[in-house]
Amino acid sequence: TPVLARSFVSCPPLSGFVTGNPRRDRACAQFNAAVLAEIRELSRSGLQGVVLSGNWLNVFGAPELRTIANPPRGNGSRLAAPEMVASLGATVDQLAALDLKVLIVAPVPVMRYDVPVCLARRDADGCGVRRQLIEAQRREVVRRLVELETGRPNVRVFDPLDALCDPGYCPAVRGGSILFADDDHLTATASRGLLPAARGSLAWAAESD
């Protein structure tokens, strides 16, 4: 299945996303409008689905790892920008109106440190993060993403956490391969390694009903 990627740095697929930098915000809004127009055109010629990915932890205002108690307390942390969830819902509904399937990718783990820098100073075990902390940081974000599936049969969420983390630990290195290019971006090797876990979700988004 042909895949067409569209991305713009620090610009999630949301309407009304504001950073406080007018020039950047204007460029992001123009980019998203152009991509939506392109999707409308492609939907007329056979496009079946769209995959939405972003730094949802940052966009929705999830807490930083350093602020989470160890071990974590409670069921999760409040989001600083929950209104952005509604903005993502608006994007999803715009795509659904075009009879497209929408696959939302849940956030990957965030490491405490820039992983390559950490590995230059520590062994690999000192650069990963306990899974319990990762889950506490992202729990509310994932819950909000999964809620977008409710009443929307054309929407699914793919969560890469199990593919990237062991039951108790989210490693920075696995099988001799570095998984992170910094603290929150996967290496190409790690991204390719997600394919077996994501294959079913991607096939669903690409297939016609």
Secondary structure by P-SEA (a helix, b strand, c coil): cbbbbbbbcccccccccccccaaaaaaaaaaaaaaaaaaaaaaacccccccccccccccccccccccccccccccbbbbccaaaaaaaaaaaaaaaaacbbbbbbccccccccaaaaaaaccccccccccaaaaaaacaaaaaaaaaaacccccbbbbbccccccccccccccccccccccccccccaaaaaaacccaaaaaaaaaccc
